[in-house]
Amino acid sequence: MGSVGPLSGVGGSHIYGCFFSATSLNQWDVTFSPLLKPISLSLRKLAKLARILLSVVVAVVVHVVVVVVVVVVVVVVVVVVVVVVVVVVVVVVVVVVVVVVVVIITNHL
């Protein structure tokens, strides 16, 4: 943001990004400078608030992403463990049934 207030130096001043020559700005600067100071302070406060709000939003988004990733990893691990346990139980049941059938068949012979 440019300076607001009496002109310093030669050739003009920047006010809100616009260049004004010293001759065209003198009257304008004396008339409206007191009115622009509160606006300038408000804009600075608003910019500071916007930076704080942006940092809070970024922090919240990062935390949400981390939580979602952790939940997805936990769900995947739980699903893999359940699938392994079910496969082991099915294999054990099949082996026990086969052994029982073989024992019954050999006992009857």
Gaussian input, Z-matrix of N, CA and C with variables (Angstrom, degrees):
# hf/3-21g

backbone

0 1
 N
 C     1     B1
 C     2     B2     1     A1
 N     3     B3     2     A2     1     D1
 C     4     B4     3     A3     2     D2
 C     5     B5     4     A4     3     D3
 N     6     B6     5     A5     4     D4
 C     7     B7     6     A6     5     D5
 C     8     B8     7     A7     6     D6
 N     9     B9     8     A8     7     D7
 C    10    B10     9     A9     8     D8
 C    11    B11    10    A10     9     D9
 N    12    B12    11    A11    10    D10
 C    13    B13    12    A12    11    D11
 C    14    B14    13    A13    12    D12
 N    15    B15    14    A14    13    D13
 C    16    B16    15    A15    14    D14
 C    17    B17    16    A16    15    D15
 N    18    B18    17    A17    16    D16
 C    19    B19    18    A18    17    D17
 C    20    B20    19    A19    18    D18
 N    21    B21    20    A20    19    D19
 C    22    B22    21    A21    20    D20
 C    23    B23    22    A22    21    D21
 N    24    B24    23    A23    22    D22
 C    25    B25    24    A24    23    D23
 C    26    B26    25    A25    24    D24
 N    27    B27    26    A26    25    D25
 C    28    B28    27    A27    26    D26
 C    29    B29    28    A28    27    D27
 N    30    B30    29    A29    28    D28
 C    31    B31    30    A30    29    D29
 C    32    B32    31    A31    30    D30
 N    33    B33    32    A32    31    D31
 C    34    B34    33    A33    32    D32
 C    35    B35    34    A34    33    D33
 N    36    B36    35    A35    34    D34
 C    37    B37    36    A36    35    D35
 C    38    B38    37    A37    36    D36
 N    39    B39    38    A38    37    D37
 C    40    B40    39    A39    38    D38
 C    41    B41    40    A40    39    D39
 N    42    B42    41    A41    40    D40
 C    43    B43    42    A42    41    D41
 C    44    B44    43    A43    42    D42
 N    45    B45    44    A44    43    D43
 C    46    B46    45    A45    44    D44
 C    47    B47    46    A46    45    D45
 N    48    B48    47    A47    46    D46
 C    49    B49    48    A48    47    D47
 C    50    B50    49    A49    48    D48
 N    51    B51    50    A50    49    D49
 C    52    B52    51    A51    50    D50
 C    53    B53    52    A52    51    D51
 N    54    B54    53    A53    52    D52
 C    55    B55    54    A54    53    D53
 C    56    B56    55    A55    54    D54
 N    57    B57    56    A56    55    D55
 C    58    B58    57    A57    56    D56
 C    59    B59    58    A58    57    D57
 N    60    B60    59    A59    58    D58
 C    61    B61    60    A60    59    D59
 C    62    B62    61    A61    60    D60
 N    63    B63    62    A62    61    D61
 C    64    B64    63    A63    62    D62
 C    65    B65    64    A64    63    D63
 N    66    B66    65    A65    64    D64
 C    67    B67    66    A66    65    D65
 C    68    B68    67    A67    66    D66
 N    69    B69    68    A68    67    D67
 C    70    B70    69    A69    68    D68
 C    71    B71    70    A70    69    D69
 N    72    B72    71    A71    70    D70
 C    73    B73    72    A72    71    D71
 C    74    B74    73    A73    72    D72
 N    75    B75    74    A74    73    D73
 C    76    B76    75    A75    74    D74
 C    77    B77    76    A76    75    D75
 N    78    B78    77    A77    76    D76
 C    79    B79    78    A78    77    D77
 C    80    B80    79    A79    78    D78
 N    81    B81    80    A80    79    D79
 C    82    B82    81    A81    80    D80
 C    83    B83    82    A82    81    D81
 N    84    B84    83    A83    82    D82
 C    85    B85    84    A84    83    D83
 C    86    B86    85    A85    84    D84
 N    87    B87    86    A86    85    D85
 C    88    B88    87    A87    86    D86
 C    89    B89    88    A88    87    D87
 N    90    B90    89    A89    88    D88
 C    91    B91    90    A90    89    D89
 C    92    B92    91    A91    90    D90
 N    93    B93    92    A92    91    D91
 C    94    B94    93    A93    92    D92
 C    95    B95    94    A94    93    D93
 N    96    B96    95    A95    94    D94
 C    97    B97    96    A96    95    D95
 C    98    B98    97    A97    96    D96
 N    99    B99    98    A98    97    D97
 C   100   B100    99    A99    98    D98
 C   101   B101   100   A100    99    D99
 N   102   B102   101   A101   100   D100
 C   103   B103   102   A102   101   D101
 C   104   B104   103   A103   102   D102
 N   105   B105   104   A104   103   D103
 C   106   B106   105   A105   104   D104
 C   107   B107   106   A106   105   D105
 N   108   B108   107   A107   106   D106
 C   109   B109   108   A108   107   D107
 C   110   B110   109   A109   108   D108
 N   111   B111   110   A110   109   D109
 C   112   B112   111   A111   110   D110
 C   113   B113   112   A112   111   D111
 N   114   B114   113   A113   112   D112
 C   115   B115   114   A114   113   D113
 C   116   B116   115   A115   114   D114
 N   117   B117   116   A116   115   D115
 C   118   B118   117   A117   116   D116
 C   119   B119   118   A118   117   D117
 N   120   B120   119   A119   118   D118
 C   121   B121   120   A120   119   D119
 C   122   B122   121   A121   120   D120
 N   123   B123   122   A122   121   D121
 C   124   B124   123   A123   122   D122
 C   125   B125   124   A124   123   D123
 N   126   B126   125   A125   124   D124
 C   127   B127   126   A126   125   D125
 C   128   B128   127   A127   126   D126
 N   129   B129   128   A128   127   D127
 C   130   B130   129   A129   128   D128
 C   131   B131   130   A130   129   D129
 N   132   B132   131   A131   130   D130
 C   133   B133   132   A132   131   D131
 C   134   B134   133   A133   132   D132
 N   135   B135   134   A134   133   D133
 C   136   B136   135   A135   134   D134
 C   137   B137   136   A136   135   D135
 N   138   B138   137   A137   136   D136
 C   139   B139   138   A138   137   D137
 C   140   B140   139   A139   138   D138
 N   141   B141   140   A140   139   D139
 C   142   B142   141   A141   140   D140
 C   143   B143   142   A142   141   D141
 N   144   B144   143   A143   142   D142
 C   145   B145   144   A144   143   D143
 C   146   B146   145   A145   144   D144
 N   147   B147   146   A146   145   D145
 C   148   B148   147   A147   146   D146
 C   149   B149   148   A148   147   D147
 N   150   B150   149   A149   148   D148
 C   151   B151   150   A150   149   D149
 C   152   B152   151   A151   150   D150
 N   153   B153   152   A152   151   D151
 C   154   B154   153   A153   152   D152
 C   155   B155   154   A154   153   D153
 N   156   B156   155   A155   154   D154
 C   157   B157   156   A156   155   D155
 C   158   B158   157   A157   156   D156
 N   159   B159   158   A158   157   D157
 C   160   B160   159   A159   158   D158
 C   161   B161   160   A160   159   D159
 N   162   B162   161   A161   160   D160
 C   163   B163   162   A162   161   D161
 C   164   B164   163   A163   162   D162
 N   165   B165   164   A164   163   D163
 C   166   B166   165   A165   164   D164
 C   167   B167   166   A166   165   D165
 N   168   B168   167   A167   166   D166
 C   169   B169   168   A168   167   D167
 C   170   B170   169   A169   168   D168
 N   171   B171   170   A170   169   D169
 C   172   B172   171   A171   170   D170
 C   173   B173   172   A172   171   D171
 N   174   B174   173   A173   172   D172
 C   175   B175   174   A174   173   D173
 C   176   B176   175   A175   174   D174
 N   177   B177   176   A176   175   D175
 C   178   B178   177   A177   176   D176
 C   179   B179   178   A178   177   D177
 N   180   B180   179   A179   178   D178
 C   181   B181   180   A180   179   D179
 C   182   B182   181   A181   180   D180
 N   183   B183   182   A182   181   D181
 C   184   B184   183   A183   182   D182
 C   185   B185   184   A184   183   D183
 N   186   B186   185   A185   184   D184
 C   187   B187   186   A186   185   D185
 C   188   B188   187   A187   186   D186
 N   189   B189   188   A188   187   D187
 C   190   B190   189   A189   188   D188
 C   191   B191   190   A190   189   D189
 N   192   B192   191   A191   190   D190
 C   193   B193   192   A192   191   D191
 C   194   B194   193   A193   192   D192
 N   195   B195   194   A194   193   D193
 C   196   B196   195   A195   194   D194
 C   197   B197   196   A196   195   D195
 N   198   B198   197   A197   196   D196
 C   199   B199   198   A198   197   D197
 C   200   B200   199   A199   198   D198
 N   201   B201   200   A200   199   D199
 C   202   B202   201   A201   200   D200
 C   203   B203   202   A202   201   D201
 N   204   B204   203   A203   202   D202
 C   205   B205   204   A204   203   D203
 C   206   B206   205   A205   204   D204
 N   207   B207   206   A206   205   D205
 C   208   B208   207   A207   206   D206
 C   209   B209   208   A208   207   D207
 N   210   B210   209   A209   208   D208
 C   211   B211   210   A210   209   D209
 C   212   B212   211   A211   210   D210
 N   213   B213   212   A212   211   D211
 C   214   B214   213   A213   212   D212
 C   215   B215   214   A214   213   D213
 N   216   B216   215   A215   214   D214
 C   217   B217   216   A216   215   D215
 C   218   B218   217   A217   216   D216
 N   219   B219   218   A218   217   D217
 C   220   B220   219   A219   218   D218
 C   221   B221   220   A220   219   D219
 N   222   B222   221   A221   220   D220
 C   223   B223   222   A222   221   D221
 C   224   B224   223   A223   222   D222
 N   225   B225   224   A224   223   D223
 C   226   B226   225   A225   224   D224
 C   227   B227   226   A226   225   D225
 N   228   B228   227   A227   226   D226
 C   229   B229   228   A228   227   D227
 C   230   B230   229   A229   228   D228
 N   231   B231   230   A230   229   D229
 C   232   B232   231   A231   230   D230
 C   233   B233   232   A232   231   D231
 N   234   B234   233   A233   232   D232
 C   235   B235   234   A234   233   D233
 C   236   B236   235   A235   234   D234
 N   237   B237   236   A236   235   D235
 C   238   B238   237   A237   236   D236
 C   239   B239   238   A238   237   D237
 N   240   B240   239   A239   238   D238
 C   241   B241   240   A240   239   D239
 C   242   B242   241   A241   240   D240
 N   243   B243   242   A242   241   D241
 C   244   B244   243   A243   242   D242
 C   245   B245   244   A244   243   D243
 N   246   B246   245   A245   244   D244
 C   247   B247   246   A246   245   D245
 C   248   B248   247   A247   246   D246
 N   249   B249   248   A248   247   D247
 C   250   B250   249   A249   248   D248
 C   251   B251   250   A250   249   D249
 N   252   B252   251   A251   250   D250
 C   253   B253   252   A252   251   D251
 C   254   B254   253   A253   252   D252
 N   255   B255   254   A254   253   D253
 C   256   B256   255   A255   254   D254
 C   257   B257   256   A256   255   D255
 N   258   B258   257   A257   256   D256
 C   259   B259   258   A258   257   D257
 C   260   B260   259   A259   258   D258
 N   261   B261   260   A260   259   D259
 C   262   B262   261   A261   260   D260
 C   263   B263   262   A262   261   D261
 N   264   B264   263   A263   262   D262
 C   265   B265   264   A264   263   D263
 C   266   B266   265   A265   264   D264
 N   267   B267   266   A266   265   D265
 C   268   B268   267   A267   266   D266
 C   269   B269   268   A268   267   D267
 N   270   B270   269   A269   268   D268
 C   271   B271   270   A270   269   D269
 C   272   B272   271   A271   270   D270
 N   273   B273   272   A272   271   D271
 C   274   B274   273   A273   272   D272
 C   275   B275   274   A274   273   D273
 N   276   B276   275   A275   274   D274
 C   277   B277   276   A276   275   D275
 C   278   B278   277   A277   276   D276
 N   279   B279   278   A278   277   D277
 C   280   B280   279   A279   278   D278
 C   281   B281   280   A280   279   D279
 N   282   B282   281   A281   280   D280
 C   283   B283   282   A282   281   D281
 C   284   B284   283   A283   282   D282
 N   285   B285   284   A284   283   D283
 C   286   B286   285   A285   284   D284
 C   287   B287   286   A286   285   D285
 N   288   B288   287   A287   286   D286
 C   289   B289   288   A288   287   D287
 C   290   B290   289   A289   288   D288
 N   291   B291   290   A290   289   D289
 C   292   B292   291   A291   290   D290
 C   293   B293   292   A292   291   D291
 N   294   B294   293   A293   292   D292
 C   295   B295   294   A294   293   D293
 C   296   B296   295   A295   294   D294
 N   297   B297   296   A296   295   D295
 C   298   B298   297   A297   296   D296
 C   299   B299   298   A298   297   D297
 N   300   B300   299   A299   298   D298
 C   301   B301   300   A300   299   D299
 C   302   B302   301   A301   300   D300
 N   303   B303   302   A302   301   D301
 C   304   B304   303   A303   302   D302
 C   305   B305   304   A304   303   D303
 N   306   B306   305   A305   304   D304
 C   307   B307   306   A306   305   D305
 C   308   B308   307   A307   306   D306
 N   309   B309   308   A308   307   D307
 C   310   B310   309   A309   308   D308
 C   311   B311   310   A310   309   D309
 N   312   B312   311   A311   310   D310
 C   313   B313   312   A312   311   D311
 C   314   B314   313   A313   312   D312
 N   315   B315   314   A314   313   D313
 C   316   B316   315   A315   314   D314
 C   317   B317   316   A316   315   D315
 N   318   B318   317   A317   316   D316
 C   319   B319   318   A318   317   D317
 C   320   B320   319   A319   318   D318
 N   321   B321   320   A320   319   D319
 C   322   B322   321   A321   320   D320
 C   323   B323   322   A322   321   D321
 N   324   B324   323   A323   322   D322
 C   325   B325   324   A324   323   D323
 C   326   B326   325   A325   324   D324

   B1=1.4245
   B2=1.5184
   B3=1.3297
   B4=1.4436
   B5=1.5071
   B6=1.3199
   B7=1.4622
   B8=1.5125
   B9=1.3276
   B10=1.4503
   B11=1.5117
   B12=1.3029
   B13=1.4550
   B14=1.5083
   B15=1.3107
   B16=1.4720
   B17=1.5213
   B18=1.3076
   B19=1.4612
   B20=1.5174
   B21=1.3134
   B22=1.4621
   B23=1.5123
   B24=1.2799
   B25=1.4529
   B26=1.5124
   B27=1.3121
   B28=1.4546
   B29=1.5174
   B30=1.3210
   B31=1.4520
   B32=1.5118
   B33=1.3077
   B34=1.4530
   B35=1.5056
   B36=1.3274
   B37=1.4519
   B38=1.5196
   B39=1.3250
   B40=1.4580
   B41=1.5130
   B42=1.3078
   B43=1.4645
   B44=1.5166
   B45=1.3306
   B46=1.4503
   B47=1.5317
   B48=1.3094
   B49=1.4494
   B50=1.5213
   B51=1.3322
   B52=1.4670
   B53=1.5158
   B54=1.3212
   B55=1.4542
   B56=1.5232
   B57=1.3282
   B58=1.4539
   B59=1.5193
   B60=1.3393
   B61=1.4549
   B62=1.5182
   B63=1.3195
   B64=1.4634
   B65=1.5161
   B66=1.3153
   B67=1.4744
   B68=1.5142
   B69=1.3255
   B70=1.4615
   B71=1.5190
   B72=1.3053
   B73=1.4655
   B74=1.5202
   B75=1.3347
   B76=1.4668
   B77=1.5239
   B78=1.3282
   B79=1.4562
   B80=1.5272
   B81=1.3333
   B82=1.4656
   B83=1.5308
   B84=1.3271
   B85=1.4590
   B86=1.5295
   B87=1.3246
   B88=1.4625
   B89=1.5273
   B90=1.3266
   B91=1.4722
   B92=1.5242
   B93=1.3424
   B94=1.4602
   B95=1.5275
   B96=1.3272
   B97=1.4567
   B98=1.5245
   B99=1.3384
   B100=1.4641
   B101=1.5257
   B102=1.3345
   B103=1.4631
   B104=1.5229
   B105=1.3436
   B106=1.4622
   B107=1.5226
   B108=1.3254
   B109=1.4726
   B110=1.5237
   B111=1.3597
   B112=1.4736
   B113=1.5222
   B114=1.3471
   B115=1.4659
   B116=1.5173
   B117=1.3306
   B118=1.4608
   B119=1.5302
   B120=1.3409
   B121=1.4689
   B122=1.5219
   B123=1.3406
   B124=1.4647
   B125=1.5185
   B126=1.3385
   B127=1.4596
   B128=1.5251
   B129=1.3329
   B130=1.4691
   B131=1.5209
   B132=1.3314
   B133=1.4725
   B134=1.5214
   B135=1.3256
   B136=1.4573
   B137=1.5274
   B138=1.3318
   B139=1.4699
   B140=1.5240
   B141=1.3376
   B142=1.4626
   B143=1.5233
   B144=1.3310
   B145=1.4652
   B146=1.5215
   B147=1.3441
   B148=1.4622
   B149=1.5252
   B150=1.3434
   B151=1.4750
   B152=1.5163
   B153=1.3300
   B154=1.4717
   B155=1.5227
   B156=1.3340
   B157=1.4665
   B158=1.5212
   B159=1.3339
   B160=1.4610
   B161=1.5256
   B162=1.3322
   B163=1.4626
   B164=1.5232
   B165=1.3308
   B166=1.4711
   B167=1.5212
   B168=1.3356
   B169=1.4656
   B170=1.5268
   B171=1.3341
   B172=1.4694
   B173=1.5247
   B174=1.3342
   B175=1.4685
   B176=1.5204
   B177=1.3271
   B178=1.4734
   B179=1.5210
   B180=1.3261
   B181=1.4735
   B182=1.5228
   B183=1.3332
   B184=1.4704
   B185=1.5275
   B186=1.3259
   B187=1.4677
   B188=1.5254
   B189=1.3177
   B190=1.4655
   B191=1.5260
   B192=1.3280
   B193=1.4666
   B194=1.5252
   B195=1.3243
   B196=1.4679
   B197=1.5300
   B198=1.3204
   B199=1.4709
   B200=1.5221
   B201=1.3231
   B202=1.4703
   B203=1.5301
   B204=1.3257
   B205=1.4675
   B206=1.5249
   B207=1.3340
   B208=1.4731
   B209=1.5306
   B210=1.3236
   B211=1.4702
   B212=1.5234
   B213=1.3206
   B214=1.4664
   B215=1.5253
   B216=1.3291
   B217=1.4673
   B218=1.5258
   B219=1.3186
   B220=1.4716
   B221=1.5244
   B222=1.3269
   B223=1.4736
   B224=1.5184
   B225=1.3209
   B226=1.4670
   B227=1.5280
   B228=1.3188
   B229=1.4717
   B230=1.5328
   B231=1.3174
   B232=1.4672
   B233=1.5259
   B234=1.3201
   B235=1.4695
   B236=1.5266
   B237=1.3134
   B238=1.4780
   B239=1.5260
   B240=1.3184
   B241=1.4700
   B242=1.5300
   B243=1.3153
   B244=1.4687
   B245=1.5253
   B246=1.3183
   B247=1.4667
   B248=1.5273
   B249=1.3280
   B250=1.4651
   B251=1.5269
   B252=1.3210
   B253=1.4680
   B254=1.5235
   B255=1.3155
   B256=1.4782
   B257=1.5193
   B258=1.3097
   B259=1.4701
   B260=1.5246
   B261=1.3254
   B262=1.4708
   B263=1.5319
   B264=1.3179
   B265=1.4691
   B266=1.5308
   B267=1.3109
   B268=1.4761
   B269=1.5229
   B270=1.3108
   B271=1.4694
   B272=1.5274
   B273=1.3240
   B274=1.4647
   B275=1.5282
   B276=1.3196
   B277=1.4797
   B278=1.5314
   B279=1.3093
   B280=1.4699
   B281=1.5236
   B282=1.3219
   B283=1.4664
   B284=1.5366
   B285=1.3203
   B286=1.4689
   B287=1.5361
   B288=1.3083
   B289=1.4742
   B290=1.5309
   B291=1.3097
   B292=1.4679
   B293=1.5275
   B294=1.3101
   B295=1.4679
   B296=1.5220
   B297=1.3332
   B298=1.4695
   B299=1.5222
   B300=1.3169
   B301=1.4704
   B302=1.5264
   B303=1.3093
   B304=1.4655
   B305=1.5301
   B306=1.3243
   B307=1.4677
   B308=1.5323
   B309=1.3034
   B310=1.4746
   B311=1.5258
   B312=1.2988
   B313=1.4636
   B314=1.5328
   B315=1.3064
   B316=1.4661
   B317=1.5237
   B318=1.2997
   B319=1.4628
   B320=1.5325
   B321=1.2943
   B322=1.4658
   B323=1.5137
   B324=1.2803
   B325=1.4555
   B326=1.4825
   A1=108.61
   A2=116.47
   A3=119.45
   A4=111.83
   A5=114.44
   A6=119.23
   A7=109.39
   A8=115.78
   A9=121.48
   A10=106.44
   A11=117.65
   A12=120.01
   A13=109.68
   A14=116.85
   A15=120.27
   A16=111.30
   A17=114.51
   A18=119.60
   A19=110.12
   A20=114.49
   A21=118.23
   A22=107.11
   A23=116.67
   A24=119.76
   A25=111.21
   A26=115.20
   A27=120.57
   A28=108.38
   A29=116.03
   A30=120.09
   A31=114.24
   A32=119.76
   A33=118.43
   A34=113.14
   A35=114.69
   A36=119.79
   A37=108.87
   A38=115.19
   A39=120.47
   A40=109.19
   A41=116.45
   A42=120.97
   A43=106.88
   A44=116.55
   A45=123.20
   A46=111.68
   A47=115.71
   A48=120.71
   A49=114.39
   A50=119.83
   A51=122.08
   A52=109.19
   A53=116.73
   A54=121.30
   A55=108.85
   A56=115.29
   A57=120.81
   A58=108.13
   A59=115.95
   A60=118.51
   A61=109.17
   A62=115.98
   A63=120.77
   A64=111.08
   A65=117.75
   A66=119.45
   A67=110.98
   A68=118.28
   A69=119.32
   A70=111.47
   A71=117.60
   A72=120.29
   A73=113.42
   A74=117.89
   A75=119.13
   A76=112.95
   A77=117.87
   A78=120.38
   A79=110.16
   A80=115.49
   A81=120.60
   A82=109.97
   A83=115.37
   A84=121.01
   A85=111.24
   A86=116.99
   A87=120.50
   A88=110.18
   A89=117.22
   A90=120.69
   A91=111.86
   A92=118.17
   A93=120.62
   A94=115.19
   A95=117.84
   A96=119.83
   A97=113.22
   A98=120.51
   A99=118.88
   A100=112.90
   A101=116.19
   A102=119.07
   A103=111.91
   A104=117.15
   A105=119.98
   A106=113.20
   A107=117.91
   A108=118.95
   A109=112.33
   A110=119.78
   A111=117.84
   A112=112.60
   A113=116.91
   A114=119.77
   A115=109.76
   A116=116.38
   A117=120.89
   A118=110.55
   A119=116.45
   A120=119.80
   A121=110.53
   A122=116.88
   A123=120.01
   A124=110.74
   A125=116.07
   A126=118.83
   A127=110.98
   A128=116.50
   A129=119.12
   A130=110.50
   A131=116.23
   A132=119.65
   A133=110.44
   A134=116.07
   A135=119.80
   A136=111.22
   A137=116.81
   A138=120.11
   A139=110.55
   A140=117.09
   A141=120.31
   A142=110.54
   A143=115.99
   A144=120.35
   A145=110.69
   A146=116.75
   A147=120.29
   A148=111.02
   A149=117.62
   A150=120.22
   A151=110.67
   A152=116.97
   A153=120.62
   A154=109.88
   A155=116.08
   A156=120.18
   A157=111.05
   A158=116.40
   A159=119.99
   A160=111.32
   A161=117.13
   A162=119.21
   A163=111.15
   A164=117.39
   A165=120.17
   A166=110.21
   A167=117.29
   A168=120.67
   A169=110.42
   A170=116.90
   A171=120.05
   A172=110.50
   A173=117.37
   A174=120.51
   A175=110.86
   A176=116.99
   A177=120.26
   A178=110.33
   A179=116.87
   A180=120.07
   A181=110.64
   A182=117.10
   A183=120.36
   A184=110.15
   A185=117.40
   A186=119.96
   A187=111.16
   A188=117.64
   A189=120.29
   A190=110.34
   A191=116.82
   A192=119.67
   A193=110.82
   A194=116.93
   A195=120.24
   A196=110.26
   A197=117.21
   A198=120.43
   A199=110.41
   A200=118.01
   A201=120.98
   A202=110.39
   A203=117.35
   A204=120.35
   A205=110.58
   A206=117.21
   A207=120.56
   A208=110.14
   A209=117.44
   A210=120.62
   A211=110.39
   A212=117.97
   A213=120.90
   A214=110.63
   A215=117.51
   A216=120.34
   A217=110.80
   A218=117.13
   A219=120.58
   A220=110.57
   A221=117.58
   A222=120.72
   A223=110.39
   A224=117.85
   A225=120.64
   A226=110.67
   A227=117.20
   A228=120.36
   A229=110.39
   A230=117.62
   A231=120.63
   A232=110.70
   A233=117.54
   A234=120.48
   A235=110.36
   A236=117.86
   A237=120.93
   A238=109.99
   A239=117.45
   A240=120.33
   A241=110.36
   A242=117.85
   A243=121.04
   A244=110.26
   A245=117.64
   A246=120.55
   A247=110.33
   A248=117.85
   A249=120.77
   A250=110.20
   A251=117.33
   A252=120.18
   A253=110.22
   A254=118.12
   A255=120.65
   A256=110.22
   A257=118.51
   A258=121.02
   A259=109.97
   A260=117.12
   A261=120.03
   A262=109.82
   A263=118.11
   A264=120.98
   A265=110.42
   A266=117.15
   A267=120.03
   A268=109.86
   A269=117.38
   A270=119.76
   A271=110.38
   A272=118.11
   A273=121.37
   A274=109.90
   A275=117.17
   A276=120.07
   A277=110.27
   A278=118.07
   A279=120.94
   A280=109.85
   A281=117.66
   A282=120.57
   A283=109.99
   A284=117.06
   A285=120.47
   A286=109.99
   A287=117.38
   A288=120.21
   A289=110.09
   A290=117.16
   A291=120.06
   A292=109.78
   A293=118.61
   A294=121.69
   A295=110.11
   A296=116.79
   A297=119.77
   A298=110.41
   A299=117.61
   A300=120.48
   A301=109.71
   A302=117.88
   A303=120.61
   A304=109.60
   A305=117.48
   A306=120.56
   A307=110.43
   A308=117.48
   A309=120.35
   A310=110.22
   A311=117.64
   A312=121.69
   A313=109.75
   A314=118.40
   A315=119.71
   A316=111.61
   A317=119.74
   A318=122.22
   A319=111.30
   A320=116.76
   A321=119.97
   A322=111.59
   A323=118.25
   A324=120.28
   A325=107.22
   D1=145.52
   D2=-178.10
   D3=-82.56
   D4=179.03
   D5=-178.28
   D6=-82.29
   D7=149.71
   D8=175.53
   D9=-125.63
   D10=129.58
   D11=-179.52
   D12=137.20
   D13=-167.48
   D14=-179.28
   D15=-58.32
   D16=146.34
   D17=-178.30
   D18=-70.96
   D19=139.41
   D20=174.00
   D21=-125.73
   D22=140.56
   D23=179.97
   D24=88.37
   D25=-173.03
   D26=-175.91
   D27=-114.56
   D28=140.17
   D29=170.56
   D30=105.18
   D31=-16.98
   D32=176.29
   D33=132.82
   D34=-168.94
   D35=-175.30
   D36=-148.41
   D37=157.78
   D38=174.80
   D39=-98.83
   D40=125.45
   D41=175.40
   D42=-127.55
   D43=118.23
   D44=-178.76
   D45=51.40
   D46=41.49
   D47=174.02
   D48=83.57
   D49=-0.91
   D50=-179.27
   D51=-108.38
   D52=145.45
   D53=-179.55
   D54=-99.75
   D55=128.77
   D56=177.80
   D57=-122.92
   D58=141.28
   D59=177.01
   D60=-75.58
   D61=160.65
   D62=-176.72
   D63=-62.12
   D64=-37.57
   D65=-176.12
   D66=-71.44
   D67=-40.58
   D68=-177.63
   D69=-77.07
   D70=-20.03
   D71=-174.14
   D72=-94.44
   D73=-23.57
   D74=-173.31
   D75=-52.23
   D76=-54.07
   D77=-177.16
   D78=-66.22
   D79=-42.68
   D80=-178.89
   D81=-62.10
   D82=-43.13
   D83=-176.74
   D84=-64.78
   D85=-42.84
   D86=-179.19
   D87=-67.80
   D88=-36.55
   D89=-175.34
   D90=-76.58
   D91=-44.91
   D92=-168.99
   D93=-106.13
   D94=-7.75
   D95=-177.55
   D96=-57.83
   D97=-44.32
   D98=178.65
   D99=-62.53
   D100=-29.26
   D101=179.73
   D102=-75.73
   D103=-27.18
   D104=-176.86
   D105=-81.92
   D106=-23.33
   D107=-178.13
   D108=-58.69
   D109=-48.35
   D110=177.61
   D111=-62.30
   D112=-36.47
   D113=178.84
   D114=-65.41
   D115=-42.50
   D116=179.51
   D117=-61.99
   D118=-44.31
   D119=178.31
   D120=-64.59
   D121=-40.22
   D122=179.19
   D123=-63.96
   D124=-40.11
   D125=179.47
   D126=-66.48
   D127=-37.84
   D128=177.28
   D129=-64.57
   D130=-43.56
   D131=178.50
   D132=-64.03
   D133=-39.94
   D134=178.91
   D135=-65.16
   D136=-40.62
   D137=177.55
   D138=-64.63
   D139=-40.98
   D140=178.13
   D141=-63.56
   D142=-43.20
   D143=178.06
   D144=-63.19
   D145=-39.66
   D146=178.69
   D147=-64.27
   D148=-40.20
   D149=177.29
   D150=-63.65
   D151=-43.57
   D152=179.19
   D153=-62.91
   D154=-45.20
   D155=-179.77
   D156=-62.62
   D157=-40.57
   D158=178.58
   D159=-64.27
   D160=-41.50
   D161=178.81
   D162=-66.11
   D163=-36.46
   D164=177.11
   D165=-66.12
   D166=-43.55
   D167=179.61
   D168=-62.65
   D169=-43.30
   D170=178.84
   D171=-62.99
   D172=-41.77
   D173=178.98
   D174=-63.20
   D175=-42.28
   D176=179.71
   D177=-64.93
   D178=-43.60
   D179=-179.96
   D180=-62.84
   D181=-42.62
   D182=178.93
   D183=-62.49
   D184=-43.64
   D185=179.31
   D186=-64.45
   D187=-40.83
   D188=179.06
   D189=-63.72
   D190=-42.40
   D191=179.18
   D192=-63.55
   D193=-42.32
   D194=178.95
   D195=-62.85
   D196=-44.18
   D197=179.57
   D198=-63.15
   D199=-42.77
   D200=179.65
   D201=-63.19
   D202=-43.02
   D203=179.31
   D204=-63.19
   D205=-43.31
   D206=179.46
   D207=-63.39
   D208=-43.15
   D209=179.52
   D210=-63.39
   D211=-42.75
   D212=179.27
   D213=-63.22
   D214=-42.93
   D215=178.77
   D216=-63.10
   D217=-43.68
   D218=179.20
   D219=-62.75
   D220=-43.41
   D221=179.40
   D222=-63.31
   D223=-42.20
   D224=179.21
   D225=-63.75
   D226=-42.87
   D227=178.88
   D228=-63.69
   D229=-43.16
   D230=179.40
   D231=-63.75
   D232=-41.91
   D233=179.13
   D234=-64.06
   D235=-42.12
   D236=179.08
   D237=-63.74
   D238=-43.18
   D239=179.53
   D240=-63.67
   D241=-42.98
   D242=179.58
   D243=-63.75
   D244=-42.48
   D245=179.30
   D246=-63.39
   D247=-42.27
   D248=179.24
   D249=-64.28
   D250=-43.20
   D251=179.65
   D252=-63.78
   D253=-42.80
   D254=179.26
   D255=-63.71
   D256=-41.78
   D257=179.48
   D258=-64.41
   D259=-43.01
   D260=179.41
   D261=-63.34
   D262=-43.20
   D263=-179.95
   D264=-64.13
   D265=-42.18
   D266=179.04
   D267=-63.91
   D268=-43.49
   D269=179.54
   D270=-63.01
   D271=-43.14
   D272=179.71
   D273=-63.63
   D274=-43.57
   D275=179.51
   D276=-63.34
   D277=-42.67
   D278=179.62
   D279=-63.92
   D280=-42.61
   D281=-179.90
   D282=-64.33
   D283=-43.37
   D284=-179.88
   D285=-64.09
   D286=-43.07
   D287=179.24
   D288=-63.55
   D289=-43.03
   D290=179.66
   D291=-63.86
   D292=-42.76
   D293=179.67
   D294=-64.10
   D295=-43.41
   D296=179.83
   D297=-64.26
   D298=-42.62
   D299=179.06
   D300=-64.36
   D301=-42.17
   D302=-179.68
   D303=-65.17
   D304=-41.69
   D305=179.31
   D306=-65.23
   D307=-41.87
   D308=179.35
   D309=-65.11
   D310=-43.07
   D311=-179.34
   D312=-66.27
   D313=-43.26
   D314=-179.67
   D315=-69.83
   D316=-29.44
   D317=178.42
   D318=-72.92
   D319=-31.67
   D320=179.98
   D321=-79.94
   D322=-17.32
   D323=-180.00
   D324=-87.35

